[in-house]
């Protein structure tokens, strides 16, 4: 089965539709699938629900989909770097489902493993627990969280072979693996596609069975908040 496509637009052709649930990898601006995000923007689909740790920054990453009003709901952990996100939320234009960060990652992983729900202590006694099933185990209270089963997953890897076996570089591994697992269809962009069989099997972070389509492309590597020490006087 062909997995390698020539561009992000080609890889997403026939996949996108209004009102779908998309799981997106990345953490801040680290390891985000910016080429695939641009293709989603260009497609014009709307009413999207996006499950991702955050929503990029103003004018970059998933923030571009906010600018075009294509996102109806975000399932996120952290949203503090995006002014447009704040504006849309406070004005009632954008729905938010907040998740503790570990819970969001586990909801994605659970979906990829076919697990519809699980119990966790995280969030008990807070707004996160409102409306959710509570259950006691060994005298401790837990709440039930639902696994995420996304219509589409878009992720970014460092290297992959033509079958989709992938390696993520350092912290860019973040949410990419669980996001890829929970998508009914997973499209992955990579910095480099290498010959099949050239990757060490023990070093694979994401088996190719989870990846349905992939592209190779040039990426812009931004620093989200650049902080440097002041130069000392000589």
N, C-alpha and C positions, 0 to 999 in steps of 0.2 A: 504494500500500500504506500502510495506517495505521501510523504510528510513534508518535504521541503518545498516552500513556495517562494516566488520571486520578490514579493513585497507584502507589507502589512495589509494593504487593501485587498490583494489577491487572496491572502490567507483567511481573511474575514468575509470574503464574498459568499453570499448565501447563508451566512451565519447570523447576522445581526437582525434584530427586530425590535419594535417598540415594546416597552414594559417588561423587558427581560431582566433577570438577575445576573449580574456579572461579578465574579470574584477577581480582584486585582492584587497582584503581589506588590511588594515594596514596603519600605519603612521610611517615612519622610520622603526624601528624594533619592534614597539609596535602593537600587535594584528595581526601579519602577519601569514598566513596559511602555516607554514613552512613544515608540513608533506605533504600537498597537492602539494606544490612547488617541494619537493623532488620527488614525484611520477611523476610529469610532466617532470622533468629532466630525470628520469629513462625511461620514455616512448620513448624519442628520437624524439618527434614531433618537427617540425621546421617551420620557417616562421611565428612565432606567433606575433600578435599585443597584447600588454598588456596595459590595462588601469588601472593605479595605481598611487597613489600620488607620489611615488618615486620607485626606483629600488633596494631597499635593500642596502647592502654594499658589498664590494669585498668578494666573497666566501661565502656569507650567504644570505638567503632569495631569492628574485628574482635575486640577483647578481649571483647565481649559474646558472641561465638560460642564463646570459650573457657569463659566462665562457665557456659554451657549444655551444655558437652561435645559440641558438634556438629562440631568439627574433629578429624579423626584424624591429619592430616599437614599440616605447613607447609613450603612451599618459599620460603625467605626469605634475606635478607641480614643483617638486624639485628633482634635481639630483646631488647635490653637495657632497655627501659622497661616491661616487663610481668612483675610478680611471679607472676601465675597461670601465665603461659607457662613460666617457670622451674620452678615447682612441678610442673606436669604433665610437663614434659620429664624432670626428674630422677627422677620417680616411675615413668617408663615409660608414662605414659598418652598421650603425644603424640610422634609421630614427626617428626623435623626433617630436611630436606634443605637444608643450608646452601649458598649460592651467593655468590660474589663479586658485588658489586652490579652492575657492568657486565655480567657474564656473565648474570645474571638478566634484565636488560633486553634483552640481545641474544637470549636464548632466547625471550623473548616476541615480539620483533620478527621473529625467524626463523620462528616458528610462523605469524605473520600473513602472511609472504611465501611460505609453503609450503615452507620449507627444513627438512628433517628433522634436520640436524646440521651443525655447523661446528667448526673447529679454533681453539683459542686458547692462548696461552702462560700466561694467568692461571691460577694454581693448580698449575702444574707443580712437582713436588717437595714438595707438601703433601698433607694428608689429602683435600683436594678432588679430587685426581687419582686416588685409590685406586679400582681397579676400572674405570677408563675407558681407552679406547683411546689409546695414545700413537703419535705419528707424527713423523718428522723432515722438516723443510722447510729446505733450505739450511743444514744443520748445526745447526738449532735444534729443540728438542723442543716439541711441542704436544700438547694433549689434546683429545679430541672431546667436545663438549657437544651435547645433544639440544635441538631446538626444542620449545617448549611449545605444545601444541594443546589449549586448554581447552574444556570443554563449554559454559561460560558465562563471559562477562566482565562485570564490574560496574565502572563508572567514573563520574567526576563532572567536569562541565565548567562553565565560567562562562556562556557563551552558546551557543545552537544554534538553527538554524532547524528547521522542521517536518520536513525531510528528513534531519536528523541531522548536517549540517555543523556542526562545533563549534570553539569557541575556548576555550582554557584560560588562566586568568589567572596570569601570572608563574610562580612555582615550583610551583603546583598542576598544571602540565603534567606534571611528573615521570614516574611510571610509567603515567599514564593512557593515553597514546597507544599504547605497545606492548601494554599489557594489553588494550585495546579491539581491537587488530588480531588477537590470537591466539585470540579466542573464536569458537567456531562460531556462537554467538548473543551479541550485545552489547547490554546494557541500560544506558542512560546517564541519570543525573540531572543536571539543570542548574539554575542559579539563575534563568535567564531564557530563555524561548523567544521568538525574534524572527521577524518575517515572512520567509518564504522569499524570497531574493534581496537581502535587506538587508545581508548580511555581505560584506565585501570578499573576493573569491575568493583574492586573494594572501595574505590573513591567516588562512585556514583551517588549523588544526592537525591536524584529523582529518576526512577526507572522510566524508560521510554514508553511503557504500557500506558502511562498517564497522559502522554503527549500525542495529540492527533495531527497538529500542524505546526511547522516552525519556519522562521525566517532568520536571515542574517542581515545585519545592518549597522550603520554608523550611529553612535549614541553620543548625546551631550551629557557630560558628567559634571553636574553642578554641585557646589557645596552649599548646603542649606543655610547655615549661618557660619560665616567665616570669621573666626576669632584668632587674632594674633597678639603676641606680646609686644609691647612698645619697645622700640630699639633704645638701648641704653646709650647715654652720651659717652663718647670716647674719652 
